[in-house]
Amino acid sequence: NMIEVGNYDTSPAFSGNGFNGCWGVYPYFPSGLIIASDIENGLYVLGPTYTPASFLVGNVKDSTTAFNLDAVQIDIVSTTTATNTNILGNYQTGLATSGTYSVSFAKFGYKTKTITGVVLSSGNTTTLNVELVPIVPFTLQGQVIEAVTANPIANAKVLITNPLYTITVQTNASGNFTVPNFIEDYYDVYIGKWSYNQLCLSNQNLDLAGNTHVFQMSTGYYDDFTFDLGWTVTGNPTSGDWVKDIPVGTTNGSDLANPGEDSPTDCLDEAYITGNGGGGAGTDDIDGGQTTLTSPIFDISTYGDAYLHFDRWFYNGGGFSAPNDSLVIELSNGSSVVKIDFSTPSDPTMSTWSSKTVQVSSVITPTSTMQLIVRAMDLTPGHVVEAGFDKFMVIDSSQVGIVDASKTMNDNVIYPNPFNNELTIQLNSIAKVMRVEVYEITGKMISKIEFNNTSIANFKNNYNSGIYFIKVYGDGILIKTQKIIKL
């Protein structure tokens, strides 16, 4: 049961992996001295003043069966010290600092137990045996419905997850789903279906008392690739086809070729990436052809003023000549195709996630048979080529409520909408304290700003492109909620 009680850095100028620093430590001399051999800085003779560790050991059992429980997580509360029981239900841990602590014991399917007043003293071992009470499982019942009509949504995909448990199910024709042998707890819930805005709900209490748990989805298009909602991949490269996955970063020299993570601010961690095998930059990049990612058909014929939003990644480098490859994004309405975005080696946003927003009517006639087409290619002669695509959404700005800046003081307004980097909040009366809260489409609050003794507040922002919700409070009373678009 090894507990670190001290340390000494013989190479403060170096950090991380590599061949620098201390290569040999010899602590077992009768004198108690420690000899350390540092490859750059020479020989150290260290005279430690030991503070013996405070040890904690014990066993965890099932309170009903008395069986030993493995994989129980033990946390010494208010510290970073944590461990797990082994197959015999035993654990051992401890701290360098003595004191009185609380210790928690957690395992999926059991009620978490926290023991307070546990005394840990230097040089001594405290034994703490615990029995955990099993939680009786139940059949979780859920339903997914439309927010406006309350009609059931069939074939919606439902992901329920927490650090100890994950399951994906699908709704039936009545919008219902069940999960047998379910353990009540707090979970994150993600629900997706093409032609609906995805739900991303955190810390939901899914218990027997709440059955049937009902989730509402609004019609629209939002896909951050938490689920496979029907995008297709075609093309002819020898490697580097589009794949839906958690990105594995690669580098070409100092350049990040394949992103190490998906686009920020969406629900989970997946995106479409060209090849994702890791290794060197050229291991699984696009080689010898073109790979095309095509969306399912989406209908915006009834939208008043549709905007497309997406995030994309592009990298092109290496080789023995000037890079000449590209990423091209096109929009089809079923009868014609237009290019709406592209990236080349001269793109200043290369090797970063770049957000793009396009007004559909300015480039093509909106129809009921729209598709987005994302083409990434490796042209002769070959170079390192990587692309990414994430967080696709369609926004009807006419439904968001565009406000003209000439509005009078008779209205509470937020303008302009859509906006770029500056927003104005205008109230119809002076508030002692105006509070503005900004939320992502997932429901996560990203900023809270307060202004004193004013009816007009103007503030700049660096939000990513996309949909947001703003709540405005005047002297603690909610007086305005509005959906807005960041271009």
SVG drawing of the C-alpha trace seen along z (x, -y; Angstrom):
<svg xmlns="http://www.w3.org/2000/svg" viewBox="-51 -54 78 68">
<polyline fill="none" stroke="black" stroke-width="0.4" points="0.0,0.0 2.3,-2.7 1.4,-6.3 3.5,-9.2 4.5,-11.4 7.1,-13.6 9.0,-14.3 12.0,-16.2 12.5,-17.5 16.1,-17.1 15.3,-18.5 13.0,-21.5 13.9,-22.6 12.4,-19.4 8.9,-17.9 6.9,-15.2 8.1,-12.1 11.6,-11.9 15.2,-11.0 15.9,-13.8 16.1,-13.9 16.6,-11.3 17.4,-7.9 18.2,-6.1 17.1,-6.4 18.6,-4.4 16.6,-4.8 17.7,-1.7 20.9,-2.8 21.2,-2.1 21.8,-5.9 18.3,-6.7 19.8,-8.9 18.6,-8.8 21.0,-8.9 19.6,-10.2 21.4,-10.2 20.2,-12.9 21.4,-12.7 21.8,-16.5 22.4,-17.8 24.6,-15.1 24.5,-13.3 22.1,-14.3 22.4,-13.1 19.0,-13.8 18.3,-13.7 14.5,-13.2 12.5,-14.1 9.8,-11.4 6.2,-12.0 4.7,-8.5 1.6,-7.9 -1.9,-7.4 -3.2,-4.1 -6.8,-3.0 -7.8,0.6 -10.9,2.7 -13.4,4.9 -16.8,4.2 -19.7,6.8 -23.3,7.0 -25.5,6.4 -28.0,9.1 -25.8,11.9 -22.5,11.1 -20.7,11.7 -17.6,9.7 -18.0,6.8 -15.4,6.0 -15.1,2.7 -16.5,0.6 -15.1,-2.9 -13.7,-4.3 -13.2,-8.1 -11.7,-10.0 -14.0,-13.0 -12.4,-16.4 -9.2,-14.8 -8.2,-13.4 -7.5,-10.0 -9.6,-7.2 -9.3,-3.5 -11.4,-0.3 -12.0,3.0 -10.4,6.1 -12.1,9.3 -12.1,10.3 -13.8,7.0 -10.6,5.7 -9.1,2.2 -6.1,0.3 -5.4,-3.4 -4.3,-6.3 -3.0,-9.9 0.2,-11.7 -1.8,-14.1 -3.4,-12.8 -6.8,-14.0 -10.5,-13.2 -12.2,-12.5 -15.4,-11.2 -15.1,-8.2 -17.6,-7.2 -18.3,-3.8 -20.1,-3.6 -21.0,-0.8 -23.6,-0.7 -26.7,1.2 -26.0,0.3 -26.9,-2.7 -23.8,-4.9 -22.6,-5.0 -20.6,-7.7 -18.9,-7.2 -18.0,-10.3 -15.5,-10.9 -12.9,-8.4 -9.7,-9.2 -6.4,-8.7 -3.2,-9.1 0.4,-9.1 2.1,-5.7 -1.0,-3.9 -3.5,-1.7 -7.2,-2.3 -9.5,0.6 -12.9,-0.3 -15.2,2.5 -18.5,1.6 -21.7,3.3 -23.6,1.8 -27.4,2.2 -28.4,3.4 -31.0,1.2 -34.0,3.1 -34.1,2.8 -37.3,1.8 -38.5,1.5 -37.8,-2.0 -40.6,-3.3 -40.2,-6.3 -42.0,-8.1 -40.8,-10.6 -43.3,-13.0 -43.5,-16.1 -43.3,-19.3 -46.2,-21.1 -48.6,-18.3 -47.8,-15.7 -47.8,-13.1 -45.6,-10.1 -42.2,-9.9 -41.4,-6.5 -37.9,-5.1 -36.2,-7.8 -32.8,-6.7 -32.4,-7.1 -29.0,-7.0 -29.0,-6.8 -25.6,-7.0 -23.7,-7.8 -20.1,-6.8 -21.2,-3.3 -23.9,-2.4 -24.8,-3.0 -27.6,-1.7 -29.1,-2.7 -32.7,-1.9 -35.3,-2.9 -38.9,-4.0 -41.7,-1.9 -44.6,-3.1 -46.2,-4.7 -43.0,-6.6 -42.5,-4.3 -39.3,-2.6 -38.5,-0.3 -35.3,0.7 -35.7,3.8 -33.6,4.3 -32.9,0.6 -31.2,-1.0 -32.6,-4.4 -29.9,-7.0 -28.9,-10.3 -28.2,-9.9 -27.5,-12.0 -30.1,-11.4 -29.6,-12.0 -32.4,-11.5 -32.1,-11.9 -34.1,-11.4 -33.7,-13.0 -36.1,-15.9 -36.1,-16.7 -33.7,-18.8 -31.7,-16.4 -32.2,-16.4 -29.1,-16.6 -30.3,-16.4 -27.8,-16.2 -28.3,-14.9 -31.8,-13.4 -33.2,-11.6 -34.6,-8.4 -36.5,-6.6 -39.6,-4.4 -41.6,-7.3 -41.2,-9.2 -42.5,-6.4 -43.5,-7.0 -40.6,-9.5 -41.7,-11.8 -39.3,-13.6 -40.4,-16.3 -38.6,-17.0 -39.1,-20.0 -39.2,-19.5 -36.1,-20.7 -32.7,-19.5 -29.8,-19.2 -27.2,-16.4 -23.9,-16.4 -23.4,-12.7 -24.2,-11.4 -26.3,-8.9 -26.2,-7.5 -29.1,-9.3 -28.5,-8.2 -25.6,-10.1 -24.0,-8.1 -20.3,-7.7 -19.2,-7.1 -15.9,-7.5 -12.9,-5.8 -9.8,-6.6 -7.4,-3.8 -7.6,-5.1 -9.2,-7.9 -12.9,-7.4 -15.3,-9.4 -16.0,-7.6 -18.3,-8.6 -16.0,-8.4 -14.4,-10.1 -11.4,-11.9 -7.9,-10.6 -5.4,-13.4 -2.4,-13.1 0.3,-15.7 2.4,-16.5 5.5,-18.2 4.0,-20.9 0.7,-21.0 -2.4,-19.2 -3.6,-17.1 -6.4,-15.0 -8.3,-16.9 -7.8,-15.5 -11.5,-16.2 -14.8,-17.0 -16.2,-20.5 -16.7,-22.2 -20.0,-23.0 -22.0,-20.1 -23.5,-17.3 -21.0,-14.4 -17.6,-13.6 -18.2,-12.1 -17.9,-13.8 -17.4,-12.6 -13.6,-12.3 -11.6,-11.3 -9.9,-8.2 -9.3,-7.9 -6.6,-5.3 -4.2,-7.4 -0.5,-6.9 1.4,-9.3 -0.3,-12.0 -0.1,-10.0 -1.2,-6.7 -4.9,-7.0 -5.4,-10.2 -7.1,-10.5 -5.0,-8.8 -5.5,-8.6 -9.1,-9.8 -12.2,-11.5 -14.5,-10.6 -18.0,-12.1 -20.3,-12.5 -24.0,-13.1 -26.8,-14.0 -30.3,-12.5 -32.9,-14.5 -34.3,-17.5 -37.4,-19.5 -37.2,-23.3 -39.9,-24.2 -42.1,-25.6 -39.3,-27.6 -39.6,-31.3 -35.9,-32.0 -33.6,-29.0 -30.0,-29.1 -27.6,-26.2 -25.0,-25.9 -22.1,-23.4 -18.5,-23.1 -15.8,-21.8 -12.1,-20.9 -9.5,-20.8 -5.7,-20.1 -3.4,-19.8 0.4,-19.6 3.5,-17.4 4.5,-15.9 7.3,-17.0 5.4,-19.8 3.0,-22.6 -0.2,-21.1 -3.1,-21.2 -6.0,-19.4 -9.4,-20.8 -12.6,-20.3 -15.8,-21.3 -19.2,-21.6 -22.2,-21.7 -26.0,-22.0 -28.5,-20.3 -32.3,-21.0 -33.0,-17.9 -32.6,-19.5 -29.5,-21.6 -26.3,-21.7 -24.3,-24.8 -21.0,-25.1 -21.6,-26.9 -18.2,-26.5 -14.7,-25.3 -11.2,-25.1 -7.8,-24.9 -4.2,-25.0 -4.4,-28.9 -7.4,-28.8 -6.5,-30.8 -8.7,-28.5 -6.9,-25.4 -6.2,-22.9 -9.0,-24.3 -12.7,-23.7 -14.3,-26.5 -18.0,-27.4 -20.0,-28.3 -23.5,-29.7 -25.2,-30.1 -28.6,-31.6 -30.2,-29.0 -32.3,-31.4 -29.2,-33.4 -27.6,-30.5 -30.4,-28.1 -34.1,-27.7 -35.3,-25.9 -37.3,-22.7 -38.5,-19.6 -35.6,-17.5 -32.5,-19.3 -29.2,-17.4 -25.8,-18.6 -22.7,-17.1 -19.2,-17.2 -16.3,-16.2 -12.7,-15.8 -10.0,-14.8 -6.4,-13.9 -5.2,-15.0 -2.0,-14.0 0.7,-14.3 -0.2,-13.0 -0.1,-15.1 -1.4,-14.6 -5.1,-15.4 -7.6,-15.3 -11.1,-16.7 -13.8,-16.8 -17.5,-17.7 -19.7,-18.2 -22.7,-20.0 -25.1,-20.3 -28.3,-22.3 -31.0,-24.2 -32.4,-27.4 -35.6,-29.2 -34.7,-32.8 -38.3,-33.9 -39.4,-31.8 -36.7,-33.1 -38.1,-36.6 -35.8,-39.1 -36.0,-42.5 -35.3,-45.8 -33.1,-48.2 -35.6,-50.9 -38.0,-49.3 -39.2,-51.8 -39.0,-51.7 -42.6,-50.3 -41.1,-46.8 -38.6,-44.6 -36.3,-43.6 -33.0,-41.8 -31.3,-42.8 -29.9,-42.3 -31.0,-38.7 -29.2,-37.0 -26.1,-38.7 -22.4,-38.7 -20.2,-39.8 -22.5,-42.4 -25.9,-42.2 -28.2,-44.9 -30.9,-44.3 -33.6,-47.0 -36.2,-47.1 -39.3,-49.2 -38.3,-50.6 -35.2,-51.1 -34.2,-48.1 -32.1,-48.5 -30.4,-45.2 -30.7,-43.7 -29.5,-40.1 -28.8,-38.4 -28.4,-34.6 -27.2,-33.0 -27.9,-29.2 -26.7,-26.8 -29.3,-24.8 -28.4,-21.9 -29.7,-23.9 -26.3,-24.6 -25.8,-28.2 -22.6,-29.6 -22.7,-33.2 -24.5,-35.4 -24.0,-39.2 -25.5,-41.9 -26.0,-45.6 -27.0,-48.2 -29.6,-51.0 -30.2,-50.8 -32.9,-50.0 -30.3,-49.4 -27.4,-47.0 -24.9,-46.4 -22.2,-43.7 -19.8,-42.0 -19.3,-38.2 -17.2,-35.5 -19.8,-32.8 -19.5,-30.1 -21.9,-30.1 -25.3,-28.5 -28.6,-28.7 -28.8,-30.3 -31.5,-31.2 -31.4,-34.4 -33.2,-35.0 -33.5,-38.6 -34.4,-39.4 -35.4,-42.8 -34.9,-43.1 -35.1,-39.4 -38.2,-38.9 -38.0,-37.0 -39.3,-39.5 -37.9,-38.1 -36.9,-34.8 -35.8,-34.7 -34.1,-32.3 -31.2,-34.0 -28.8,-33.0 -25.0,-33.7 -23.7,-33.9"/>
</svg>
